Every structure is written in C-alpha cells, then in structure tokens.
Amino acid sequence: MDNSLNYSVAEKKNPRNPGKEGMYYAHVRTRGVLDKDGLIDRIDRRGSVGKPDIVSVLINLEDIVTDALCNGEIVRLGELGSLSLSVSSQGCKRKEDFCGKNITKVRTIFKEGKTLKHGIACLHFKKVE
C-alpha cells in the first residue's frame, strides 16, 4: 500500500483582517472515495470471507453502530478507533430551566485507535499542484 498523502499549498487570509497578507497552508488532496461497494470488493480480494457475508456484516454494522450511538453508547471498533456523540447547547442561568430544546447540535466524534495512529505516523507526504 502506498502510504503517501498528496497535498497542495494555498493561501488563507485572516477573515478578521482581510487587508493583511495571507499565510500558506497545506491541504489534503484526495485521490477518490472508497464507498461501501469498494470496501466490499477490497475485503473480498483478501479471500477470508465471501461477498454475501461481507455485505451482511457491513449492513448490520451500520445499523448497530447507529443504534448504539443514539442510545448513548461509545462504539469501539477495535484498534481502528471509537465513535461517540457530543452535543452543543444554549446556556441557561438556572439548571432547572435547562431542557432538551436547549441542545442545538449533535456531532459524531471519532477517536483513532492504535492501528490508525500507526498508519498516520508512517505517512509520507507528496506535494502536488
């Protein structure tokens, strides 16, 4: 597997000071998307289980992870990482006045595990235009 991450460099200006000269920052340049069908094909090529079993596991994984997160559980995906939910809310002066309507946003948080951290640590970077 080619562990090189393509990036390009672009200028970003400070929105609070648009007249000031910008700074240059790296941006990841993706090579495409690995969707569920592509994931199924790659797992199938490894030859450990057949396509119908892979499809079944992935469909069940989607449903089970969604249900678990919506039930307030942290989902650990082995050494790949874990998923959990986080909320943002409007504040109240008194605890008694706070209710579910004060919650304004729910986000999914992903924390990488050892396998992903190791993979990222071994990356090489390749500058592209």
Secondary structure, DSSP 8 states (H G I E B T S, - for coil): ---EEEEEEEEE--TT-TTS--EEEEEE-------HHHHHHHHHHTTSS-HHHHHHHHHHHHHHHHHHHHTT--EE-TTSEEEEEEEEE---SSGGG--GGGEEEEEEEEEE-HHHHHHHHT-EEEE--
